[in-house]
Amino acid sequence: MDDITIRPAGPDDLEAVAGLRWQWVLENGDTPVTTREEFVRRFLAWAAENAGSHRCMVLVRAGGIIGMAWLAVLQRVPSPRALDRASGDLQCVYVIPGARDGGLGGRLVDAVLLRARDLGLERVTVHSSPRAIPAYARRGFEPSPRLLHAHVGRSAAHYP
């Protein structure tokens, strides 16, 4: 029986989502710059301030949140061909270690892409770890010779 639900995160879910983000940093061997309590407080404030541009989907099993994925929506400059334009960036896709490698991350990404389609987004990008590139490719992501990026600010550090 499939006891997995994927749905938009509600306000009551965001503390658990913050916990996943904290867990992810620790899992990668990184050192937090603050306490967990301060991080959760700042995360909740950030989520409230950015609710219009950042949408979170959660992966739920037996009532507990075991994964998350964020869709950042960016309004684009109007064109004579399309007056209302937007694109998305898939961010912070994370599934707890015990639930990985069974396709749940792919289902979560599919749910975000469906939401992006429902929002009428032109495209969705993702910045991936090398390990996850094949999983994103299976979901239709492909390299683009025209998408470039520049590191500004804290470019020397790795931020999961």
Summary of the structure (lengths in Angstrom):
residues: 160
radius of gyration: 16.3
end to end distance: 32.5
largest distance: 50.0
contacts: 387
relative contact order: 0.15
helix: 36%
strand: 25%
